[in-house]
Amino acid sequence: MTFKIKTPFQIVLLLSILALLTALGAYVYLGKFSYYLADDYCEATRTTSAPLVQAIVNRYVDGEWRAAGRYSNILFVGLSERLGEGGLPISITLTAFLWTVGVILLVHEIQQYVGSRWTWQMNAFLGALIAFMSFLQAPNLFQTVYWRSSAMTHFAPLVLLCLLFALSLNLSRRALRPYARYFFYALFLFVSFIIAGFSEPPTTMLLVALPLLAGAVWRWDKSPSRKRLLTSIGFMLFGIFLGFLIMLFSPAISDVAQEKNANAVFVAARSFLFAFEFTRDTALRLPLPLTLSFALPFLLSLIFSQTDSSSACAVQPRAVLLQALTAPLVGGLLIAASFAPSVFGQSYPVARMRFLAAVIVLVVLILEGNLFGAYISQFNFNKKIPTQIALILFSTLAIFYPLRATIKIVQNDLPEYRQRAAVWNLRQAFIQRRIAKGKKKLVVPALDGVYGVKELDEDPTHWVNVCAARFYGVRSIRAVGADDLIETLNE
């Protein structure tokens, strides 16, 4: 179905997309004010003190480093460093932007694959809604997105995953020449291998999700694209499995395995328990965003089904109910799989490692809203009045809630992020001046830690200070309050 440009639904939908993109633009813009914190100093030094490949190998064989088995995050940190002085904020901003683009493209490709009659505007709305709500509902947004060390570990793999799945779905509909097909299959394997090397949660989740996806495609897809898509999934699964093995047999993981001595039954049971607790706590912590995550696609699907008779006739109530019952079970399984590495290594996952689980909860809610909207539309009642009411309610929520979030970002978050970055830049200039004067033992202004991320400490032997000293090329560095700094400068 193609909407006329001046239908009320079309106008509301375009305004909703614009509101969501405005909020997303604000989130992306915050990346401009990212700067070095904690592990950033260590990773920057590691990737610039040796050729990048050698730096990755050196960290991998360092069994004393807890996360040394990961190889892709340090790769992308090294690429970020090679962008120059502003490489860190550029990489953060670009990653947040590509997340928005990747989610929208993936939603569009999924709709194209399943043969939905939804328009590109509806796909764009759903994709933008997922991207917006993922930022809004992140357990710790700063650590996940705006702290490079964490973003290149827990956020970047999801960005690449969306783009990879979107590409595989798009190519599955195309009859490519053999050499082109083999090229893309090799690309899927390589990118999947890179995705597996960022961190353990997306890797273990994909080891469960990809076989389930392959089974679903094999069972329900009877189109000519089935073989191509199954082959793509097979190469992706192989790449993920290879990356998983490399991390599993790394010196760092071997040391943890000997220390923890956890069995598979214990890990599985605790993972499902933590998945349940996370879902419950998320519902209690974010009742309004979660309600809107369900309500907006519900209203969108209901309005579309009421205004497009062919779409309403195409809905199969039993299939819809089966999908609605299956989605939460699959979502819970995937969350448990993503929690398993944390259960194995350090019990309940920290906030930045729960971002993937939050996205899974969000996707399940949006899918449930879509399915129930299509199901409710099958009942016979006066459609005109409910459709008008649904359109008014949808327009109110879909336009004003993202704009409300944008206002909050502009009034609260943006000044805070800008001020912190300005103060950090002042200290950076101070450090450069002291270095230019030949100082090798630096005493610098102390700044507060932010959102649980450690700043420079007063103790020059603290690990953050040691990494920062290497980063600046000095013997030592310590951070003190204003009074102590003035006294030091007057010596």
DRENDO-1510 file (C-alpha; in Angstrom, 1 decimal, always signed):
<recs>
REC; n; res; u; v; w
REC; 1; MET; +0.0; +0.0; +0.0 .
REC; 2; THR; +1.2; +3.5; -0.9 .
REC; 3; PHE; -0.2; +6.4; +1.2 .
REC; 4; LYS; -1.2; +9.6; -0.3 .
REC; 5; ILE; +1.1; +12.4; +0.8 .
REC; 6; LYS; -1.6; +14.3; +2.5 .
REC; 7; THR; -3.5; +11.6; +4.4 .
REC; 8; PRO; -3.6; +12.2; +8.2 .
REC; 9; PHE; -1.8; +9.0; +8.9 .
REC; 10; GLN; +1.0; +9.8; +6.5 .
REC; 11; ILE; +1.5; +13.3; +8.0 .
REC; 12; VAL; +1.5; +11.9; +11.6 .
REC; 13; LEU; +3.9; +9.2; +10.6 .
REC; 14; LEU; +6.3; +11.7; +9.0 .
REC; 15; LEU; +6.2; +14.0; +11.9 .
REC; 16; SER; +6.8; +11.1; +14.3 .
REC; 17; ILE; +9.9; +10.0; +12.3 .
REC; 18; LEU; +11.1; +13.6; +12.4 .
REC; 19; ALA; +10.6; +13.8; +16.2 .
REC; 20; LEU; +12.5; +10.5; +16.7 .
REC; 21; LEU; +15.3; +11.5; +14.4 .
REC; 22; THR; +15.6; +14.8; +16.3 .
REC; 23; ALA; +16.0; +13.0; +19.6 .
REC; 24; LEU; +18.5; +10.6; +18.0 .
REC; 25; GLY; +20.5; +13.5; +16.5 .
REC; 26; ALA; +20.8; +14.9; +20.0 .
REC; 27; TYR; +22.1; +11.6; +21.4 .
REC; 28; VAL; +24.6; +11.3; +18.5 .
REC; 29; TYR; +25.7; +14.9; +19.1 .
REC; 30; LEU; +26.6; +14.2; +22.7 .
REC; 31; GLY; +29.4; +11.9; +21.4 .
REC; 32; LYS; +31.2; +15.1; +20.3 .
REC; 33; PHE; +32.0; +15.7; +24.0 .
REC; 34; SER; +33.6; +12.4; +24.7 .
REC; 35; TYR; +37.2; +12.3; +26.1 .
REC; 36; TYR; +39.8; +10.0; +27.6 .
REC; 37; LEU; +38.9; +8.2; +30.8 .
REC; 38; ALA; +40.3; +5.3; +32.8 .
REC; 39; ASP; +41.0; +2.3; +30.4 .
REC; 40; ASP; +41.1; +4.7; +27.4 .
REC; 41; TYR; +44.7; +5.8; +28.4 .
REC; 42; CYS; +45.8; +2.2; +28.7 .
REC; 43; GLU; +44.3; +1.1; +25.4 .
REC; 44; ALA; +45.5; +4.2; +23.5 .
REC; 45; THR; +49.1; +3.6; +24.7 .
REC; 46; ARG; +48.9; -0.1; +23.9 .
REC; 47; THR; +47.7; +0.5; +20.3 .
REC; 48; THR; +50.2; +3.3; +19.5 .
REC; 49; SER; +53.3; +1.8; +21.1 .
REC; 50; ALA; +53.5; -1.0; +18.6 .
REC; 51; PRO; +52.0; -2.0; +15.2 .
REC; 52; LEU; +48.3; -2.5; +15.6 .
REC; 53; VAL; +48.3; -6.3; +14.8 .
REC; 54; GLN; +51.3; -6.8; +17.2 .
REC; 55; ALA; +49.5; -4.8; +19.9 .
REC; 56; ILE; +46.5; -7.1; +19.6 .
REC; 57; VAL; +48.7; -10.2; +19.8 .
REC; 58; ASN; +50.6; -8.8; +22.8 .
REC; 59; ARG; +47.4; -8.1; +24.8 .
REC; 60; TYR; +45.9; -11.5; +23.8 .
REC; 61; VAL; +48.9; -13.4; +25.3 .
REC; 62; ASP; +48.8; -11.2; +28.5 .
REC; 63; GLY; +47.1; -13.7; +30.8 .
REC; 64; GLU; +47.1; -11.2; +33.7 .
REC; 65; TRP; +44.7; -8.9; +31.8 .
REC; 66; ARG; +41.2; -10.0; +32.6 .
REC; 67; ALA; +39.7; -9.1; +29.2 .
REC; 68; ALA; +42.8; -10.0; +27.1 .
REC; 69; GLY; +40.9; -12.6; +25.1 .
REC; 70; ARG; +39.0; -9.9; +23.3 .
REC; 71; TYR; +40.7; -8.7; +20.2 .
REC; 72; SER; +38.3; -6.6; +18.2 .
REC; 73; ASN; +37.8; -3.8; +20.7 .
REC; 74; ILE; +41.5; -3.1; +20.8 .
REC; 75; LEU; +41.5; -3.2; +17.0 .
REC; 76; PHE; +38.8; -0.5; +16.8 .
REC; 77; VAL; +40.5; +1.6; +19.5 .
REC; 78; GLY; +43.7; +1.5; +17.4 .
REC; 79; LEU; +41.7; +2.6; +14.3 .
REC; 80; SER; +40.2; +5.4; +16.4 .
REC; 81; GLU; +43.6; +6.5; +17.5 .
REC; 82; ARG; +44.8; +6.7; +14.0 .
REC; 83; LEU; +42.1; +9.3; +13.2 .
REC; 84; GLY; +44.3; +11.9; +14.9 .
REC; 85; GLU; +43.8; +14.1; +17.9 .
REC; 86; GLY; +40.0; +14.2; +17.6 .
REC; 87; GLY; +39.7; +10.4; +16.9 .
REC; 88; LEU; +38.0; +9.5; +20.2 .
REC; 89; PRO; +34.9; +11.8; +19.8 .
REC; 90; ILE; +34.8; +11.1; +16.1 .
REC; 91; SER; +34.6; +7.4; +16.7 .
REC; 92; ILE; +32.0; +7.7; +19.4 .
REC; 93; THR; +29.8; +10.0; +17.3 .
REC; 94; LEU; +30.1; +7.8; +14.2 .
REC; 95; THR; +29.3; +4.7; +16.2 .
REC; 96; ALA; +26.1; +6.2; +17.6 .
REC; 97; PHE; +25.1; +7.5; +14.1 .
REC; 98; LEU; +25.7; +4.0; +12.5 .
REC; 99; TRP; +23.6; +2.4; +15.3 .
REC; 100; THR; +20.6; +4.5; +14.2 .
REC; 101; VAL; +21.2; +3.8; +10.5 .
REC; 102; GLY; +21.8; +0.1; +11.1 .
REC; 103; VAL; +18.7; -0.5; +13.1 .
REC; 104; ILE; +16.5; +1.4; +10.6 .
REC; 105; LEU; +18.0; -0.6; +7.7 .
REC; 106; LEU; +17.6; -3.9; +9.5 .
REC; 107; VAL; +13.9; -3.3; +10.2 .
REC; 108; HIS; +13.3; -2.4; +6.6 .
REC; 109; GLU; +15.1; -5.5; +5.4 .
REC; 110; ILE; +13.2; -7.7; +7.8 .
REC; 111; GLN; +9.9; -6.3; +6.5 .
REC; 112; GLN; +11.0; -6.8; +2.9 .
REC; 113; TYR; +12.1; -10.4; +3.7 .
REC; 114; VAL; +8.8; -11.4; +5.3 .
REC; 115; GLY; +6.8; -9.8; +2.6 .
REC; 116; SER; +5.0; -7.3; +4.8 .
REC; 117; ARG; +2.9; -4.6; +3.1 .
REC; 118; TRP; +4.2; -2.0; +5.5 .
REC; 119; THR; +5.5; +1.2; +3.9 .
REC; 120; TRP; +9.1; +2.4; +4.2 .
REC; 121; GLN; +7.8; +5.2; +6.4 .
REC; 122; MET; +6.4; +2.6; +8.9 .
REC; 123; ASN; +9.7; +0.7; +8.8 .
REC; 124; ALA; +11.7; +3.9; +9.4 .
REC; 125; PHE; +9.5; +4.8; +12.3 .
REC; 126; LEU; +9.9; +1.3; +13.9 .
REC; 127; GLY; +13.7; +1.4; +13.3 .
REC; 128; ALA; +14.0; +4.9; +14.7 .
REC; 129; LEU; +11.9; +3.9; +17.7 .
REC; 130; ILE; +14.1; +1.0; +18.5 .
REC; 131; ALA; +17.3; +3.1; +18.3 .
REC; 132; PHE; +15.7; +5.9; +20.4 .
REC; 133; MET; +14.4; +3.7; +23.1 .
REC; 134; SER; +17.7; +1.8; +23.3 .
REC; 135; PHE; +19.4; +5.0; +24.2 .
REC; 136; LEU; +16.7; +6.0; +26.6 .
REC; 137; GLN; +16.5; +2.7; +28.4 .
REC; 138; ALA; +20.3; +1.9; +28.5 .
REC; 139; PRO; +21.2; +0.7; +32.0 .
REC; 140; ASN; +24.2; +3.1; +31.9 .
REC; 141; LEU; +24.1; +5.2; +28.7 .
REC; 142; PHE; +27.4; +7.1; +29.4 .
REC; 143; GLN; +29.4; +3.9; +30.0 .
REC; 144; THR; +27.8; +2.1; +27.1 .
REC; 145; VAL; +28.0; +4.8; +24.3 .
REC; 146; TYR; +30.1; +7.7; +25.4 .
REC; 147; TRP; +33.1; +6.0; +27.1 .
REC; 148; ARG; +35.2; +4.7; +24.3 .
REC; 149; SER; +36.6; +1.7; +26.1 .
REC; 150; SER; +33.2; +0.4; +26.8 .
REC; 151; ALA; +31.6; +1.5; +23.6 .
REC; 152; MET; +34.2; -0.4; +21.5 .
REC; 153; THR; +33.5; -3.5; +23.7 .
REC; 154; HIS; +29.7; -3.6; +24.2 .
REC; 155; PHE; +28.2; -1.1; +21.7 .
REC; 156; ALA; +30.2; -1.4; +18.5 .
REC; 157; PRO; +29.5; -5.2; +18.0 .
REC; 158; LEU; +25.7; -4.5; +18.0 .
REC; 159; VAL; +26.2; -1.8; +15.4 .
REC; 160; LEU; +28.2; -4.1; +13.2 .
REC; 161; LEU; +25.6; -6.9; +13.8 .
REC; 162; CYS; +22.7; -4.8; +12.6 .
REC; 163; LEU; +24.5; -3.7; +9.4 .
REC; 164; LEU; +25.6; -7.3; +8.8 .
REC; 165; PHE; +22.2; -8.8; +9.2 .
REC; 166; ALA; +20.7; -6.0; +7.0 .
REC; 167; LEU; +23.2; -6.8; +4.3 .
REC; 168; SER; +22.6; -10.5; +4.4 .
REC; 169; LEU; +18.8; -10.1; +4.1 .
REC; 170; ASN; +19.2; -7.7; +1.2 .
REC; 171; LEU; +21.6; -10.1; -0.7 .
REC; 172; SER; +19.4; -13.1; +0.0 .
REC; 173; ARG; +16.8; -11.6; -2.4 .
REC; 174; ARG; +19.3; -11.1; -5.1 .
REC; 175; ALA; +20.6; -13.6; -7.7 .
REC; 176; LEU; +24.3; -12.8; -7.6 .
REC; 177; ARG; +27.0; -14.2; -9.8 .
REC; 178; PRO; +29.0; -17.0; -8.1 .
REC; 179; TYR; +32.2; -14.9; -7.5 .
REC; 180; ALA; +30.1; -12.2; -5.9 .
REC; 181; ARG; +28.3; -14.7; -3.7 .
REC; 182; TYR; +31.5; -16.2; -2.5 .
REC; 183; PHE; +32.9; -12.7; -1.8 .
REC; 184; PHE; +30.0; -11.8; +0.4 .
REC; 185; TYR; +30.1; -15.2; +2.2 .
REC; 186; ALA; +33.7; -14.6; +3.0 .
REC; 187; LEU; +32.8; -11.1; +4.2 .
REC; 188; PHE; +30.0; -12.5; +6.4 .
REC; 189; LEU; +32.5; -14.9; +8.0 .
REC; 190; PHE; +35.2; -12.2; +8.5 .
REC; 191; VAL; +32.8; -9.6; +10.0 .
REC; 192; SER; +31.2; -12.3; +12.3 .
REC; 193; PHE; +34.7; -13.2; +13.4 .
REC; 194; ILE; +35.3; -9.5; +14.2 .
REC; 195; ILE; +32.0; -9.2; +16.1 .
REC; 196; ALA; +32.8; -12.3; +18.2 .
REC; 197; GLY; +36.1; -10.6; +19.3 .
REC; 198; PHE; +34.5; -7.5; +20.9 .
REC; 199; SER; +33.1; -9.1; +24.0 .
REC; 200; GLU; +31.5; -12.3; +25.3 .
REC; 201; PRO; +27.8; -11.4; +25.7 .
REC; 202; PRO; +27.0; -10.8; +22.0 .
REC; 203; THR; +29.1; -13.9; +21.1 .
REC; 204; THR; +27.3; -16.3; +23.4 .
REC; 205; MET; +23.9; -14.8; +22.4 .
REC; 206; LEU; +24.7; -15.3; +18.7 .
REC; 207; LEU; +25.8; -18.9; +19.3 .
REC; 208; VAL; +22.2; -19.5; +20.4 .
REC; 209; ALA; +20.4; -17.0; +18.1 .
REC; 210; LEU; +21.9; -18.1; +14.8 .
REC; 211; PRO; +20.9; -21.8; +15.0 .
REC; 212; LEU; +17.4; -20.7; +16.1 .
REC; 213; LEU; +17.3; -18.3; +13.1 .
REC; 214; ALA; +18.5; -21.0; +10.7 .
REC; 215; GLY; +15.9; -23.4; +12.0 .
REC; 216; ALA; +13.1; -20.8; +11.5 .
REC; 217; VAL; +14.3; -20.1; +8.0 .
REC; 218; TRP; +14.5; -23.8; +7.1 .
REC; 219; ARG; +11.0; -24.4; +8.6 .
REC; 220; TRP; +9.0; -21.5; +7.3 .
REC; 221; ASP; +10.8; -19.9; +4.3 .
REC; 222; LYS; +9.9; -21.7; +1.1 .
REC; 223; SER; +11.1; -18.9; -1.2 .
REC; 224; PRO; +14.1; -19.1; -3.6 .
REC; 225; SER; +16.0; -16.9; -1.1 .
REC; 226; ARG; +16.0; -19.6; +1.6 .
REC; 227; LYS; +19.2; -21.4; +0.4 .
REC; 228; ARG; +21.1; -18.1; +0.1 .
REC; 229; LEU; +20.1; -16.9; +3.5 .
REC; 230; LEU; +20.8; -20.2; +5.2 .
REC; 231; THR; +24.3; -20.2; +3.6 .
REC; 232; SER; +24.9; -16.7; +4.9 .
REC; 233; ILE; +23.8; -17.7; +8.4 .
REC; 234; GLY; +26.1; -20.7; +8.2 .
REC; 235; PHE; +29.1; -18.5; +7.4 .
REC; 236; MET; +28.2; -16.1; +10.2 .
REC; 237; LEU; +27.8; -18.9; +12.7 .
REC; 238; PHE; +31.2; -20.3; +11.7 .
REC; 239; GLY; +32.8; -16.9; +12.1 .
REC; 240; ILE; +31.2; -16.4; +15.6 .
REC; 241; PHE; +32.3; -19.9; +16.6 .
REC; 242; LEU; +35.9; -19.3; +15.6 .
REC; 243; GLY; +36.0; -16.1; +17.5 .
REC; 244; PHE; +34.4; -17.8; +20.5 .
REC; 245; LEU; +37.1; -20.5; +20.4 .
REC; 246; ILE; +39.9; -17.9; +20.3 .
REC; 247; MET; +38.5; -16.1; +23.3 .
REC; 248; LEU; +37.7; -19.4; +25.1 .
REC; 249; PHE; +41.3; -20.7; +24.9 .
REC; 250; SER; +43.0; -17.4; +25.6 .
REC; 251; PRO; +45.3; -17.3; +28.6 .
REC; 252; ALA; +43.0; -14.8; +30.4 .
REC; 253; ILE; +39.9; -17.1; +30.2 .
REC; 254; SER; +42.0; -20.1; +31.2 .
REC; 255; ASP; +43.0; -18.4; +34.4 .
REC; 256; VAL; +39.4; -17.4; +35.1 .
REC; 257; ALA; +38.2; -20.9; +34.4 .
REC; 258; GLN; +40.7; -22.4; +36.9 .
REC; 259; GLU; +39.8; -19.8; +39.5 .
REC; 260; LYS; +36.0; -20.0; +39.3 .
REC; 261; ASN; +35.6; -23.8; +38.5 .
REC; 262; ALA; +31.9; -23.3; +37.6 .
REC; 263; ASN; +30.0; -26.1; +36.0 .
REC; 264; ALA; +27.6; -25.7; +33.0 .
REC; 265; VAL; +24.5; -26.5; +35.0 .
REC; 266; PHE; +25.2; -23.8; +37.6 .
REC; 267; VAL; +26.0; -21.2; +34.9 .
REC; 268; ALA; +22.8; -22.0; +32.9 .
REC; 269; ALA; +20.6; -21.9; +36.0 .
REC; 270; ARG; +22.0; -18.6; +37.3 .
REC; 271; SER; +21.9; -17.1; +33.8 .
REC; 272; PHE; +18.1; -17.8; +33.5 .
REC; 273; LEU; +17.6; -16.5; +37.1 .
REC; 274; PHE; +19.5; -13.3; +36.3 .
REC; 275; ALA; +17.6; -12.9; +33.0 .
REC; 276; PHE; +14.3; -13.1; +34.9 .
REC; 277; GLU; +15.5; -10.6; +37.6 .
REC; 278; PHE; +16.8; -8.2; +34.9 .
REC; 279; THR; +13.5; -8.2; +33.1 .
REC; 280; ARG; +11.6; -7.7; +36.3 .
REC; 281; ASP; +13.9; -4.9; +37.5 .
REC; 282; THR; +13.7; -3.2; +34.0 .
REC; 283; ALA; +9.9; -3.2; +34.1 .
REC; 284; LEU; +10.0; -1.6; +37.6 .
REC; 285; ARG; +12.6; +0.9; +36.7 .
REC; 286; LEU; +11.2; +2.1; +33.3 .
REC; 287; PRO; +7.5; +1.6; +33.3 .
REC; 288; LEU; +6.6; +4.5; +31.0 .
REC; 289; PRO; +9.3; +3.8; +28.3 .
REC; 290; LEU; +8.5; +0.1; +28.3 .
REC; 291; THR; +4.7; +0.8; +28.1 .
REC; 292; LEU; +5.3; +3.1; +25.1 .
REC; 293; SER; +7.6; +0.5; +23.5 .
REC; 294; PHE; +4.6; -1.7; +23.4 .
REC; 295; ALA; +1.8; +0.9; +22.8 .
REC; 296; LEU; +3.3; +2.7; +19.8 .
REC; 297; PRO; +3.8; -0.3; +17.6 .
REC; 298; PHE; +0.4; -1.6; +18.8 .
REC; 299; LEU; -1.3; +1.6; +17.7 .
REC; 300; LEU; +0.7; +1.7; +14.5 .
REC; 301; SER; -0.3; -1.9; +13.5 .
REC; 302; LEU; -3.9; -1.3; +14.5 .
REC; 303; ILE; -4.2; +1.8; +12.4 .
REC; 304; PHE; -2.6; +0.2; +9.4 .
REC; 305; SER; -4.7; -2.9; +9.7 .
REC; 306; GLN; -7.9; -0.8; +9.9 .
REC; 307; THR; -7.0; +1.4; +6.9 .
REC; 308; ASP; -5.7; -1.4; +4.6 .
REC; 309; SER; -8.2; -4.1; +4.1 .
REC; 310; SER; -5.8; -6.3; +2.2 .
REC; 311; SER; -3.4; -6.2; +5.1 .
REC; 312; ALA; -6.2; -7.1; +7.6 .
REC; 313; CYS; -7.3; -10.1; +5.5 .
REC; 314; ALA; -3.7; -11.4; +5.4 .
REC; 315; VAL; -3.4; -11.7; +9.1 .
REC; 316; GLN; -3.6; -15.3; +10.4 .
REC; 317; PRO; -4.8; -15.1; +14.1 .
REC; 318; ARG; -3.4; -18.5; +15.1 .
REC; 319; ALA; +0.1; -17.6; +13.6 .
REC; 320; VAL; +0.0; -14.2; +15.3 .
REC; 321; LEU; -0.8; -15.7; +18.7 .
REC; 322; LEU; +1.9; -18.4; +18.3 .
REC; 323; GLN; +4.5; -15.7; +17.5 .
REC; 324; ALA; +3.3; -13.6; +20.4 .
REC; 325; LEU; +3.8; -16.5; +22.8 .
REC; 326; THR; +7.1; -17.5; +21.4 .
REC; 327; ALA; +8.8; -14.1; +21.3 .
REC; 328; PRO; +9.1; -13.7; +25.1 .
REC; 329; LEU; +10.5; -17.2; +25.5 .
REC; 330; VAL; +13.1; -16.7; +22.8 .
REC; 331; GLY; +13.9; -13.3; +24.2 .
REC; 332; GLY; +14.5; -14.7; +27.7 .
REC; 333; LEU; +16.7; -17.4; +26.2 .
REC; 334; LEU; +18.8; -14.9; +24.4 .
REC; 335; ILE; +19.2; -12.7; +27.5 .
REC; 336; ALA; +20.3; -15.7; +29.5 .
REC; 337; ALA; +22.8; -16.6; +26.8 .
REC; 338; SER; +24.2; -13.1; +26.9 .
REC; 339; PHE; +24.4; -13.2; +30.7 .
REC; 340; ALA; +26.2; -16.6; +30.8 .
REC; 341; PRO; +29.8; -15.2; +30.5 .
REC; 342; SER; +29.2; -12.8; +33.4 .
REC; 343; VAL; +27.8; -15.6; +35.5 .
REC; 344; PHE; +30.9; -17.7; +34.7 .
REC; 345; GLY; +33.3; -14.8; +35.4 .
REC; 346; GLN; +31.8; -12.4; +37.9 .
REC; 347; SER; +28.2; -13.1; +38.8 .
REC; 348; TYR; +25.6; -10.5; +37.8 .
REC; 349; PRO; +26.7; -8.5; +34.7 .
REC; 350; VAL; +27.6; -4.9; +35.2 .
REC; 351; ALA; +25.4; -2.1; +33.7 .
REC; 352; ARG; +27.3; -1.7; +30.4 .
REC; 353; MET; +27.1; -5.4; +29.7 .
REC; 354; ARG; +23.3; -5.3; +30.2 .
REC; 355; PHE; +22.8; -3.0; +27.2 .
REC; 356; LEU; +22.3; -6.0; +24.9 .
REC; 357; ALA; +19.7; -7.5; +27.2 .
REC; 358; ALA; +17.9; -4.1; +27.3 .
REC; 359; VAL; +17.8; -4.1; +23.5 .
REC; 360; ILE; +16.4; -7.6; +23.5 .
REC; 361; VAL; +13.6; -6.7; +25.9 .
REC; 362; LEU; +12.8; -3.6; +23.8 .
REC; 363; VAL; +12.6; -5.6; +20.5 .
REC; 364; VAL; +10.4; -8.2; +22.1 .
REC; 365; LEU; +8.0; -5.5; +23.4 .
REC; 366; ILE; +7.9; -3.8; +20.0 .
REC; 367; LEU; +7.2; -7.1; +18.3 .
REC; 368; GLU; +4.5; -7.9; +20.8 .
REC; 369; GLY; +2.8; -4.6; +20.3 .
REC; 370; ASN; +2.9; -5.1; +16.5 .
REC; 371; LEU; +1.4; -8.6; +16.7 .
REC; 372; PHE; -1.3; -7.7; +19.2 .
REC; 373; GLY; -2.3; -4.7; +17.1 .
REC; 374; ALA; -2.7; -6.9; +14.0 .
REC; 375; TYR; -4.6; -9.5; +16.1 .
REC; 376; ILE; -7.1; -7.0; +17.7 .
REC; 377; SER; -7.9; -5.6; +14.2 .
REC; 378; GLN; -9.5; -8.9; +13.3 .
REC; 379; PHE; -12.5; -8.3; +15.6 .
REC; 380; ASN; -15.6; -6.9; +14.1 .
REC; 381; PHE; -16.5; -3.5; +15.5 .
REC; 382; ASN; -17.1; +0.0; +14.2 .
REC; 383; LYS; -13.7; +0.8; +12.8 .
REC; 384; LYS; -14.1; +4.5; +12.0 .
REC; 385; ILE; -14.2; +5.9; +15.6 .
REC; 386; PRO; -11.5; +3.6; +17.1 .
REC; 387; THR; -9.2; +4.3; +14.2 .
REC; 388; GLN; -9.5; +8.1; +14.7 .
REC; 389; ILE; -9.0; +7.7; +18.4 .
REC; 390; ALA; -6.0; +5.5; +17.8 .
REC; 391; LEU; -4.5; +8.0; +15.4 .
REC; 392; ILE; -4.9; +10.9; +17.8 .
REC; 393; LEU; -3.3; +8.8; +20.7 .
REC; 394; PHE; -0.5; +7.6; +18.4 .
REC; 395; SER; +0.3; +11.1; +17.2 .
REC; 396; THR; +0.4; +12.5; +20.7 .
REC; 397; LEU; +2.7; +9.8; +22.0 .
REC; 398; ALA; +4.9; +9.3; +19.0 .
REC; 399; ILE; +5.6; +13.0; +18.4 .
REC; 400; PHE; +5.7; +14.6; +21.8 .
REC; 401; TYR; +7.5; +12.0; +23.8 .
REC; 402; PRO; +10.7; +12.1; +21.6 .
REC; 403; LEU; +10.5; +15.9; +21.6 .
REC; 404; ARG; +10.2; +15.8; +25.4 .
REC; 405; ALA; +13.3; +13.7; +25.5 .
REC; 406; THR; +15.1; +16.0; +23.1 .
REC; 407; ILE; +14.3; +19.0; +25.3 .
REC; 408; LYS; +15.7; +17.1; +28.3 .
REC; 409; ILE; +18.9; +16.3; +26.5 .
REC; 410; VAL; +19.4; +19.9; +25.3 .
REC; 411; GLN; +18.6; +21.5; +28.7 .
REC; 412; ASN; +20.2; +19.0; +31.0 .
REC; 413; ASP; +22.6; +16.5; +29.4 .
REC; 414; LEU; +24.1; +18.7; +26.7 .
REC; 415; PRO; +25.3; +21.5; +29.1 .
REC; 416; GLU; +26.7; +18.8; +31.5 .
REC; 417; TYR; +28.6; +17.0; +28.8 .
REC; 418; ARG; +29.8; +20.2; +27.2 .
REC; 419; GLN; +31.0; +21.6; +30.6 .
REC; 420; ARG; +32.9; +18.3; +31.5 .
REC; 421; ALA; +34.6; +18.2; +28.1 .
REC; 422; ALA; +35.6; +21.9; +28.4 .
REC; 423; VAL; +37.1; +21.4; +31.8 .
REC; 424; TRP; +38.9; +18.2; +30.6 .
REC; 425; ASN; +40.3; +20.2; +27.6 .
REC; 426; LEU; +41.5; +22.9; +29.9 .
REC; 427; ARG; +43.4; +20.3; +32.0 .
REC; 428; GLN; +44.7; +18.8; +28.8 .
REC; 429; ALA; +46.1; +22.1; +27.7 .
REC; 430; PHE; +47.7; +22.5; +31.2 .
REC; 431; ILE; +49.3; +19.1; +30.9 .
REC; 432; GLN; +50.7; +20.0; +27.5 .
REC; 433; ARG; +52.2; +23.2; +28.7 .
REC; 434; ARG; +53.9; +21.4; +31.7 .
REC; 435; ILE; +55.3; +18.8; +29.3 .
REC; 436; ALA; +56.6; +21.5; +27.0 .
REC; 437; LYS; +58.5; +22.9; +29.9 .
REC; 438; GLY; +60.2; +19.6; +30.4 .
REC; 439; LYS; +58.3; +18.5; +33.5 .
REC; 440; LYS; +58.3; +14.7; +34.0 .
REC; 441; LYS; +56.4; +14.4; +37.3 .
REC; 442; LEU; +53.1; +16.1; +36.7 .
REC; 443; VAL; +50.6; +17.3; +39.3 .
REC; 444; VAL; +47.3; +18.2; +37.6 .
REC; 445; PRO; +43.9; +19.4; +38.7 .
REC; 446; ALA; +41.6; +16.6; +40.0 .
REC; 447; LEU; +38.3; +16.0; +38.2 .
REC; 448; ASP; +35.4; +14.0; +39.5 .
REC; 449; GLY; +34.7; +10.5; +38.1 .
REC; 450; VAL; +31.6; +10.4; +35.9 .
REC; 451; TYR; +28.9; +7.7; +35.9 .
REC; 452; GLY; +31.1; +5.2; +37.6 .
REC; 453; VAL; +34.1; +5.7; +35.4 .
REC; 454; LYS; +37.4; +6.4; +37.3 .
REC; 455; GLU; +39.3; +9.7; +36.8 .
REC; 456; LEU; +42.9; +10.3; +37.6 .
REC; 457; ASP; +43.8; +9.5; +41.2 .
REC; 458; GLU; +45.9; +11.3; +43.8 .
REC; 459; ASP; +48.1; +8.2; +44.0 .
REC; 460; PRO; +50.6; +8.2; +41.1 .
REC; 461; THR; +50.8; +4.4; +41.3 .
REC; 462; HIS; +47.1; +3.9; +40.7 .
REC; 463; TRP; +46.7; +1.9; +37.5 .
REC; 464; VAL; +44.8; +4.8; +35.8 .
REC; 465; ASN; +47.6; +7.2; +36.6 .
REC; 466; VAL; +50.3; +4.7; +35.4 .
REC; 467; CYS; +48.5; +4.4; +32.0 .
REC; 468; ALA; +48.0; +8.2; +31.8 .
REC; 469; ALA; +51.7; +8.7; +32.5 .
REC; 470; ARG; +52.6; +6.4; +29.6 .
REC; 471; PHE; +50.0; +8.1; +27.5 .
REC; 472; TYR; +51.6; +11.6; +28.1 .
REC; 473; GLY; +55.1; +10.2; +28.0 .
REC; 474; VAL; +56.0; +11.3; +31.6 .
REC; 475; ARG; +57.4; +9.5; +34.6 .
REC; 476; SER; +54.3; +10.0; +36.8 .
REC; 477; ILE; +51.1; +12.0; +37.1 .
REC; 478; ARG; +48.8; +12.6; +40.0 .
REC; 479; ALA; +45.6; +14.6; +40.4 .
REC; 480; VAL; +45.1; +17.0; +43.4 .
REC; 481; GLY; +42.6; +19.6; +44.6 .
REC; 482; ALA; +42.9; +23.3; +43.8 .
REC; 483; ASP; +44.8; +24.2; +47.0 .
REC; 484; ASP; +47.4; +21.6; +46.6 .
REC; 485; LEU; +47.8; +22.4; +42.9 .
REC; 486; ILE; +48.4; +26.1; +43.7 .
REC; 487; GLU; +51.0; +25.2; +46.3 .
REC; 488; THR; +52.8; +23.0; +43.9 .
REC; 489; LEU; +52.8; +25.6; +41.2 .
REC; 490; ASN; +54.3; +28.2; +43.6 .
REC; 491; GLU; +57.2; +25.9; +44.6 .
</recs>
